[in-house]
Amino acid sequence: MKGGRGMSMLNLFPFLLTFTILSSPALSLSDLILTKVDRRIDLTSQIARISTSLKVENAGSDLVSEILLSFPENQANHLAHLTAKLSEGKGKGKTSGVGLPVEVVHPEGVPSSLTIYSVTLPKGIGKGDSLTLDVLAVFTHTLEPFPEKITQADIQLLLFQESAHYLSPYAVKFQSLTVKLPDARIESYTKLDSAKLQGSELKYGPYENLPPFSYLPIVVHFENNRPFAVAKELVREIEISHWGNVQVTEHYNLVHGGAQIKGEFSRLDYQSRPHVRGASSFRRLLAKLPPRAHSVYYRDEIGNISTSSLWGDSKKTELEIEPRYPLFGGWNSAFTIGYGLPLKDFLFGLDGKRFLNITFSTPINDLVIDTLFVKVVLPEGSKDISVSVPYPVKQSQETKFSHLDIAGRPVVVLEKNNVVPEHNVHFQVYYKFNSLSMLREPLMLISGFFFLFVACIAYVHADFSISKSSASYLAKLQWEEVQATVRQIHNIISRCLITHDKLEASLRDLSRTGDVQACKATRKSVDSSLKELSKELKSLVAFLQSSPQATPVLSKVEEIITKERDLQEKLMAKHSTVVDCYEKKLGGREIENRIASHQQKITALRQEIDDLMDVIDEI
């Protein structure tokens, strides 16, 4: 851990240098005093949440209408969400639900290495008055993996840097700090006199009478194996259909943002001991969908992913998704989630306008989104479009064409970077829409079918036949005659092959019965049949030779007839040889030796004829 501490102190060098400049009390920006500051830092996930309760008192004589909050540059660059609310009483649940306006300001005398936010109060603080302000600051990518690369069997260790003193432009009378960690396994932490480790909570303080911009750097090196799910990009498309449905489609490009894995991955080790040989990985995410979500699907580029579970009731719908493989540090996965929602739950009317009221961000728990695109696809014909989002976003508009669209559907595009679960609040899209426009697509479908039926009726009653005296018609007739002739030749060749099979069958009967006379009689009958078939072929081939349309097929027909005659000759020679051997009473081995050459040629010719038969069969 010596190396880790050295690294942390090196990273804190600019931090220390900045606050050496700011340590002078002369830089106090007003007469406000923080009489009590309670800070609580939650590091149980990949997101650092700092909740601060400030009891502010006006020690001056002038009315103060704003309170300044300061953050060092290394924190401000990762600040995703900042809210400030007035506390209306003691105990939990007494904070005002309305956030106060917060904006960046640039007071004189404060260097650029500090970012100052101004919280505007609804009522100023008069002399001697006080109030309590609850501030929530949410940071992403501030937990640094150390070491940056680990093996499959290693746990994930993180570094977190902060100041034990609350950094403020005001003097602080009393303050304390509590750091909540995932569990009690802590590698090391900055050990000050006021530091106490109690289970999974690390406490610093209390500290009293601190000057403005007081600081006391601390570093915590701890174990955190929670899922570091980061969406490099999320495109969330919300399409409104006035026929009763809101379709939501979310395209995720997900990556494990923790310590990168090094070395080889063993599936066997992971399956047998996933909590030991993959403690820093994750393979499940939970998405909390609206209560009446339906038609839910989960897929990637390959297709549907079956490793998911869906359950719900009248109050919630939960989708547990599991990628095709576990995600280790640096690994990524791309997938799509889609679902439908009842239109009446999210679309309302107000002052002649309709407005969509739906959540802005992802339904997946504890997901950090580097870049989020929310696209709201409105029905074709929508106009006077406006958007209400409770925080700054980049806004643009584009057009999408879908089925039966003419002018296209207007699409409101909202872009926001560094999105955290605190951003998943409702936003509204207002627009005007004429209800008569809903009849456009049904009328287009009815008209389309009407013209189709009219065209079919016209086609049935029209005469599209070609003149019988035209050259194309005559050529068509000649080609049909050629096709019919080729089919007859194909049939005759098939009968020849069947006759060949009878000759072969007589030889098998001869080997079984030894009846030479019966075998000779079969050959005589086969010979007569083949001669008759040959006569039939002669007239058909003569027709093909005289027809100009038969040129493409004539060569194949002549080739198959030639090979059939060769096959006849080989079969007859084989038959004569076998019969002669039986009459001379020769043995079986001697017969096989004498017909071996004939049999080899017969097999080859039969295969060639079968191939040619397939060719002319396709004509």
Secondary structure, DSSP 8 states (H G I E B T S, - for coil): -HHHHHHHHHHTHHHHHHHHHTT-GGG--SSEEEEEEEEEEE-SSSSEEEEEEEEEEE-SSS-EEEEEEEEEHHHHTTEEEEEEEEB-SSSTT-B-SS---EEEE--TT--TTEEEEEEEEEEEE-TT-EEEEEEEEEESS-SEESSSEE-TTS--EEEEEEESS---SSEEEEEEEEEE-SSS-EEEE---TT-EEETTEEEEEEEEEE-TT---EEEEEEE--S--EEEEEEEEEEEEETTTEEEEEEEEEEEE-SSEE-S---HHHHHH-TTTTTTT-B--EEEEE-TT-EEEEEE-SS-B---EEEEE-SS-EEEEE--SS-B-TT-EEEEEEEEEEEGGGTEEEETTEEEEEEE-S-SBTT-EEEEEEEEEE--TT-EEEEEE-SS--EEEEEEE--TT-SS-EEEEEEEEEEE-GGG--EEEEEEE--GGGGGHHHHHHHHHHHHHHHHHHHHHHS-----TTSHHHHHHHHHHHHHHHHHHHHHHHHHHHHHHHHHHHHHHHHHHH--HHHHHHHHHHHHHHHHHHHHHHHHHHHHHHH-GGGHHHHHHHHHHHHHHHHHHHHHHHHHHHHHHHHHTT--HHHHHHHHHHHHHHHHHHHHHHHHHHHHHHT-
